[in-house]
Amino acid sequence: MAGILRGDVVWADLNPTVGHEQSESRPVLVLSNDVFNDRSGTVIAVALTSIEPRAGFPLTFELSNESLPKKSWVKISQIRTLSVDRIGRKIARISPENLEQVVAGLNEIIGG
């Protein structure tokens, strides 16, 4: 599926889930690069929430000055590979600086 770009915030159907995984239809931030998204049939993404989390960076990152309908936090620890069949419409695109911060948080979690 062409058109899903790194840094896009899109709707995704995350069901079915198990345990503490984020569920339902919710916004996700696409982290995988454009060529991967276009050719693999999947995207690598992290879930967003509009509920202010208790955990701070690196587990969550507040998106600031973005064209999102609500104040939002990236749940960096909620990373998933999703089929493009789960992806819905685009909501927004985050800044390269915010994308860099999210990737830095992910690197802290996984020990990069």
Secondary structure, DSSP 8 states (H G I E B T S, - for coil): -TT--TTEEEEEE--S--TTS--SEEEEEE-S-HHHHHHHSEEEEEEEESS--SS-TTTEEEE-S-S-SS-EEEEEEEEEEEEGGGEEEEEEE--HHHHHHHHHHHHHHHT-
